[in-house]
Amino acid sequence: MGEGARRVLALAHAVAAGLMAATLVLWSPYMFHVAMLVVLHVATSYGFLRAQPWAPWLVGIATAMGVVFAAISAYVPIALVGYTIEACLLLAGLIAYAGLLVASLAYAVFRRKEFSAT
């Protein structure tokens, strides 16, 4: 289960990086916080695929940044637009994103021996 779950998490982080990069291209290339999250997700994806020893640390940083980003971003559409279908879909996506980050952090903490250098 360890190898397969790690590959699924790596793929999920690559998808998250791709979606955030698409956000940068389609909306505004000047969102520095989203660009930082793209870089962190690409590095996290590589760290999970190759079981790098620095991957748990990077997952911790990405989780700290990403959960705050998701929480703040979840509040904005509801406050500005209200409970429309678009706002609810965006909210569901942000909750899934935060869930991915927390699941990745839990995996990195509880399976940290897979990431050891020896």
KEDOSE-915802 format. One record per residue: residue number from 1; x, y, z of N, C-alpha, C, O in turn. Coordinates in Angstrom, 2 decimals. Atoms other than C-alpha are relative to their C-alpha. Layout:
REM residues N
    i     n.xx     n.yy     n.zz    ca.xx    ca.yy    ca.zz     c.xx     c.yy     c.zz     o.xx     o.yy     o.zz
  NUM        X        Y        Z        X        Y        Z        X        Y        Z        X        Y        Z
...
This chain:
REM residues 118
    i     n.xx     n.yy     n.zz    ca.xx    ca.yy    ca.zz     c.xx     c.yy     c.zz     o.xx     o.yy     o.zz
    1     0.81    -1.19     0.00     0.00     0.00     0.00     0.85     1.25     0.00     0.44     2.28    -0.55
    2    -0.83    -1.19    -0.14     2.85     2.39     0.74     0.41     0.60    -1.32     0.29     1.81    -1.53
    3    -0.48    -0.50     1.30     4.23     2.65    -2.78    -1.16     0.55    -0.83    -1.03     1.61    -1.44
    4     1.14    -0.45     0.79     0.82     2.93    -4.43    -0.62     1.28     0.52    -0.97     2.17    -0.25
    5     0.57    -1.22    -0.59    -0.50     5.52    -2.00     0.91     1.20    -0.24     0.43     2.30    -0.50
    6    -0.95    -1.09     0.25     2.65     7.58    -2.41    -0.08     0.48    -1.44     0.00     1.68    -1.70
    7     0.14    -0.39     1.41     2.26     7.52    -6.19    -1.31     0.74    -0.27    -1.35     1.68    -1.06
    8     1.28    -0.69     0.15    -1.40     8.54    -5.94     0.11     1.42     0.53    -0.40     2.36    -0.09
    9    -0.18    -1.34    -0.56    -0.46    11.47    -3.70     0.89     0.85    -0.90     0.66     2.05    -1.06
   10    -0.86    -0.74     0.93     2.31    12.44    -6.13    -0.80     0.47    -1.21    -0.64     1.60    -1.66
   11     0.85    -0.38     1.14    -0.19    12.41    -9.00    -0.98     1.10     0.39    -1.22     2.03    -0.38
   12     0.94    -1.03    -0.45    -2.67    14.45    -6.96     0.69     1.35     0.15     0.10     2.39    -0.17
   13    -0.73    -1.26    -0.12    -0.02    17.07    -6.22     0.36     0.56    -1.38     0.36     1.77    -1.58
   14    -0.27    -0.46     1.36     0.90    17.21    -9.91    -1.26     0.61    -0.62    -1.18     1.62    -1.32
   15     1.26    -0.55     0.50    -2.77    17.76   -10.79    -0.30     1.35     0.65    -0.74     2.28    -0.02
   16     0.22    -1.28    -0.70    -3.04    20.48    -8.13     0.91     1.08    -0.57     0.49     2.22    -0.74
   17    -0.93    -0.97     0.59     0.05    22.17    -9.59    -0.49     0.43    -1.38    -0.42     1.61    -1.72
   18     0.51    -0.33     1.33    -1.45    21.99   -13.08    -1.22     0.90     0.05    -1.33     1.84    -0.74
   19     1.19    -0.84    -0.12    -4.77    23.46   -11.99     0.35     1.40     0.49    -0.23     2.38     0.04
   20    -0.41    -1.33    -0.47    -3.06    26.28   -10.11     0.76     0.76    -1.08     0.64     1.98    -1.18
   21    -0.69    -0.66     1.11    -0.82    26.99   -13.10    -1.01     0.49    -1.03    -0.84     1.57    -1.61
   22     1.06    -0.45     0.91    -3.95    27.16   -15.27    -0.69     1.24     0.56    -1.08     2.13    -0.20
   23     0.57    -1.18    -0.62    -5.37    29.64   -12.78     0.88     1.22    -0.24     0.38     2.31    -0.52
   24    -0.92    -1.11     0.26    -2.27    31.77   -13.18    -0.11     0.48    -1.44    -0.10     1.68    -1.69
   25     0.04    -0.36     1.42    -2.51    31.68   -16.97    -1.33     0.67    -0.35    -1.35     1.67    -1.07
   26     1.31    -0.50     0.40    -6.25    32.30   -17.22    -0.43     1.27     0.72    -1.10     2.11     0.13
   27     0.49    -1.15    -0.76    -6.80    34.87   -14.48     1.02     1.10     0.14     0.82     2.20    -0.37
   28    -0.99    -1.05    -0.24    -3.70    36.73   -13.43     1.35    -0.63     0.28     1.47    -1.43     1.20
   29    -1.34     0.56    -0.27     0.00    35.89   -13.67     0.70     0.68     1.17     1.84     0.33     1.49
   30    -0.64    -0.77    -1.06     0.69    38.29   -10.79    -0.36    -0.50     1.40    -0.06     0.18     2.38
   31     0.33     0.56    -1.31    -0.63    36.08    -7.98     1.20    -0.80     0.51     1.34    -1.99     0.21
   32    -1.25     0.61    -0.46     2.67    35.33    -6.25    -0.26    -1.20     0.91     0.48    -2.18     0.85
   33     0.28     1.10    -0.92     1.12    33.11    -3.59    -0.41    -1.26    -0.75    -0.05    -2.37    -0.33
   34     0.38     1.17     0.79    -0.39    30.82    -6.21     1.22    -0.56    -0.73     1.37    -1.77    -0.85
   35    -1.23     0.46     0.65     2.93    30.68    -8.08     0.88    -0.77     0.98     1.49    -1.77     0.60
   36    -0.78     0.73    -1.01     4.66    29.64    -4.85    -0.61    -1.38     0.27     0.12    -2.35     0.43
   37     0.65     1.29    -0.21     2.09    26.90    -4.33     0.22    -0.94    -1.18     0.34    -2.15    -0.99
   38    -0.30     0.83     1.17     2.65    25.66    -7.90     1.38    -0.61     0.13     1.56    -1.81    -0.09
   39    -1.37     0.50    -0.15     6.38    25.36    -7.26     0.06    -1.03     1.12     0.71    -2.07     0.97
   40     0.01     0.95    -1.11     5.77    23.64    -3.91    -0.67    -1.32    -0.39    -0.20    -2.39     0.02
   41     0.68     1.23     0.39     3.34    21.15    -5.46     0.82    -0.81    -1.00     0.82    -2.04    -0.95
   42    -0.86     0.73     0.94     5.71    20.27    -8.30     1.13    -0.69     0.77     1.43    -1.86     0.52
   43    -1.08     0.59    -0.79     8.54    19.71    -5.81    -0.53    -1.11     0.91     0.14    -2.13     1.09
   44     0.59     1.04    -0.85     6.24    17.74    -3.50    -0.32    -1.25    -0.82    -0.13    -2.37    -0.35
   45     0.29     1.13     0.87     5.14    15.55    -6.39     1.28    -0.80    -0.29     1.27    -2.03    -0.23
   46    -1.28     0.68     0.23     8.77    14.76    -7.21     0.48    -0.68     1.28     0.98    -1.81     1.23
   47    -0.43     0.58    -1.27     9.54    14.18    -3.53    -0.77    -1.26     0.36    -0.20    -2.20     0.92
   48     0.78     1.20    -0.26     6.70    11.69    -3.24     0.35    -1.12    -0.98     0.42    -2.28    -0.59
   49    -0.33     1.04     0.97     7.61     9.87    -6.45     1.33    -0.68     0.31     1.44    -1.90     0.20
   50    -1.33     0.54    -0.25    11.26     9.41    -5.50     0.30    -0.26     1.48     1.40    -0.67     1.82
   51    -0.15     0.19    -1.46    10.74     9.19    -1.70     1.23     0.73     0.52     2.09     0.14     1.18
   52    -1.13    -0.82    -0.42    13.17    12.02    -1.07    -0.09     0.29     1.50    -1.19     0.43     2.03
   53     0.04    -0.25    -1.45    14.18    12.67     2.58    -0.52     1.38     0.37    -0.95     1.58     1.50
   54     0.50    -1.35    -0.29    13.19    16.34     2.32    -1.50     0.13    -0.28    -2.07     1.18     0.02
   55     1.42    -0.08     0.37     9.64    15.55     1.13    -0.93     0.26     1.19    -1.83     1.08     1.06
   56     0.91    -0.32    -1.12     7.98    15.48     4.60     0.08     1.45     0.44    -0.94     2.04     0.82
   57    -0.13    -1.42    -0.37     9.38    18.93     5.37    -0.73     0.88    -1.01    -1.42     1.84    -0.63
   58     0.66    -0.78     1.04     8.14    20.27     2.06    -1.52    -0.13     0.07    -2.25     0.83    -0.17
   59     1.44     0.20    -0.16     4.72    18.74     2.62    -0.53     0.83     1.16    -1.63     1.38     1.08
   60     0.41    -0.84    -1.13     4.55    20.50     5.98    -0.12     1.46    -0.37    -1.07     2.13     0.03
   61     0.05    -1.40     0.44     5.34    23.85     4.40    -1.17     0.22    -0.96    -1.90     1.20    -0.84
   62     1.10    -0.13     0.95     2.89    23.28     1.54    -1.36    -0.08     0.70    -2.30     0.61     0.31
   63     1.26     0.11    -0.73     0.17    22.24     3.99    -0.30     1.28     0.77    -1.43     1.75     0.78
   64     0.21    -1.24    -0.74     0.68    25.31     6.14    -0.45     1.13    -0.92    -1.38     1.87    -0.59
   65     0.39    -1.06     0.94     0.48    27.62     3.12    -1.34    -0.30    -0.66    -2.19     0.58    -0.80
   66     1.18     0.36     0.77    -2.23    25.71     1.27    -1.30     0.02     0.78    -2.33     0.42     0.25
   67     1.23     0.00    -0.80    -4.71    25.31     4.11    -0.44     1.43     0.29    -1.64     1.73     0.27
   68     0.35    -1.41    -0.21    -4.55    29.03     4.88    -0.56     0.59    -1.30    -1.55     1.32    -1.27
   69     0.49    -0.47     1.30    -4.96    29.79     1.16    -1.42    -0.51    -0.27    -2.28     0.25    -0.71
   70     1.33     0.57     0.25    -7.95    27.43     0.91    -1.04     0.60     0.93    -2.17     0.85     0.51
   71     0.96    -0.56    -0.95    -9.59    28.83     4.04    -0.39     1.43    -0.38    -1.56     1.79    -0.35
   72     0.30    -1.38     0.39    -9.29    32.44     2.90    -0.75     0.02    -1.33    -1.69     0.79    -1.50
   73     0.66     0.04     1.31   -10.28    31.59    -0.67    -1.41    -0.57     0.09    -2.25    -0.24    -0.75
   74     1.35     0.55    -0.15   -13.32    29.64     0.55    -0.97     1.05     0.52    -2.17     0.99     0.22
   75     0.88    -1.02    -0.56   -14.68    32.65     2.40    -0.43     1.03    -1.06    -1.56     1.50    -1.03
   76     0.23    -1.09     0.95   -14.45    35.10    -0.51    -1.20    -0.23    -0.92    -2.04     0.66    -1.01
   77     1.15     0.12     0.92   -16.93    33.60    -3.03    -1.35     0.01     0.72    -2.33     0.51     0.17
   78     1.27    -0.01    -0.72   -19.60    33.08    -0.39    -0.33     1.41     0.46    -1.49     1.83     0.42
   79     0.24    -1.37    -0.47   -19.16    36.60     0.98    -0.37     0.93    -1.14    -1.22     1.82    -0.98
   80     0.25    -0.91     1.12   -19.16    38.25    -2.45    -1.18    -0.41    -0.87    -1.97     0.43    -1.29
   81     1.00     0.48     0.96   -21.45    36.06    -4.56    -1.23    -0.57     0.69    -2.34    -0.43     0.18
   82     1.10     0.67    -0.68   -23.60    34.19    -2.06     0.04    -1.49    -0.29     1.03    -2.01    -0.80
   83     0.05     1.45     0.17   -24.68    30.58    -2.20    -0.51    -0.37    -1.39    -1.62    -0.89    -1.53
   84     0.33     0.41     1.36   -24.73    30.07    -5.96     0.66    -1.35    -0.27     1.47    -1.82     0.52
   85    -0.58     1.30     0.34   -23.84    26.82    -7.69     1.50     0.13    -0.26     2.27    -0.77     0.08
   86    -1.42    -0.21     0.27   -20.51    28.27    -8.82     0.79     0.13     1.30     1.88    -0.43     1.43
   87    -0.68    -0.16    -1.29   -19.59    29.29    -5.28     0.08    -1.33     0.74     1.08    -1.62     1.39
   88    -0.01     1.30    -0.68   -20.56    25.87    -3.95     1.00    -0.96    -0.65     1.66    -1.72     0.05
   89    -0.99     0.84     0.68   -18.45    24.11    -6.61     1.42     0.42     0.35     2.29    -0.42     0.57
   90    -1.32    -0.49    -0.40   -15.48    26.33    -5.82     0.31    -0.39     1.44     1.44    -0.75     1.75
   91    -0.18     0.38    -1.39   -15.98    25.64    -2.13     0.31    -1.49     0.12     1.17    -1.88     0.92
   92    -0.27     1.44    -0.02   -16.08    21.88    -2.77     1.42    -0.30    -0.48     2.10    -1.16     0.08
   93    -1.36     0.18     0.48   -12.85    22.11    -4.76     1.05     0.42     1.01     2.07    -0.24     1.17
   94    -0.95    -0.47    -1.02   -11.11    24.09    -2.04     0.03    -0.94     1.20     1.09    -1.13     1.80
   95     0.03     0.97    -1.09   -12.24    21.61     0.61     0.76    -1.27    -0.41     1.49    -1.84     0.40
   96    -0.75     1.16     0.48   -10.91    18.74    -1.53     1.50     0.29    -0.03     2.31    -0.58     0.27
   97    -1.41    -0.40     0.02    -7.63    20.65    -1.95     0.59    -0.02     1.41     1.70    -0.53     1.62
   98    -0.48     0.03    -1.38    -7.29    21.14     1.81     0.07    -1.44     0.51     0.98    -1.79     1.26
   99    -0.04     1.42    -0.38    -8.13    17.45     2.29     1.21    -0.71    -0.57     1.83    -1.54     0.10
  100    -1.21     0.57     0.60    -5.35    16.49    -0.13     1.23     0.38     0.80     2.10    -0.45     1.05
  101    -1.16    -0.46    -0.75    -2.88    18.58     1.82     0.09    -0.69     1.36     1.18    -1.10     1.78
  102     0.00     0.65    -1.31    -3.90    17.13     5.18     0.31    -1.49    -0.14     1.04    -2.05     0.68
  103    -0.30     1.42     0.23    -3.84    13.57     3.79     1.48    -0.20    -0.33     2.08    -1.17     0.12
  104    -1.42     0.10     0.33    -0.37    14.17     2.35     0.87     0.19     1.23     1.86    -0.51     1.42
  105    -0.76    -0.22    -1.23     0.88    15.53     5.65    -0.10    -1.20     0.93     0.89    -1.61     1.53
  106     0.17     1.18    -0.84    -0.58    12.57     7.54     0.83    -1.16    -0.54     1.46    -1.88     0.23
  107    -0.80     1.07     0.60     1.05    10.15     5.09     1.49     0.23     0.26     2.21    -0.70     0.61
  108    -1.42    -0.29    -0.19     4.41    11.90     5.35     0.42    -0.16     1.46     1.55    -0.56     1.73
  109    -0.34     0.13    -1.42     4.29    11.91     9.15    -0.02    -1.47     0.43     0.91    -1.94     1.09
  110     0.14     1.38    -0.46     3.09     8.34     9.68     0.85    -0.99    -0.78     1.11    -2.09    -0.29
  111    -0.86     0.88     0.81     5.22     6.82     6.90     1.36     0.64    -0.25     1.94     0.46    -1.32
  112    -1.24    -0.75     0.21     8.33     8.95     7.41     1.21    -0.90    -0.21     2.22    -0.44    -0.74
  113    -1.13     0.90     0.23    10.60     5.87     7.37     0.19    -0.30    -1.49     1.30    -0.64    -1.92
  114    -0.13     0.18     1.45     9.86     5.52     3.64     0.84     1.10    -0.62     1.43     0.92    -1.68
  115    -0.72    -1.16     0.53    11.48     8.92     3.15     1.40     0.14     0.57     2.07     1.13     0.31
  116    -1.33    -0.12    -0.61    14.66     8.21     5.11     1.08    -0.18    -1.05     0.88    -0.84    -2.07
  117    -1.11     0.01     0.96    17.99     8.62     3.37     0.70    -1.35    -0.05     1.40    -1.64    -1.03
  118    -0.71     1.29    -0.02    19.25     5.15     4.36    -0.81    -1.10    -0.60    -0.35    -2.24    -0.66
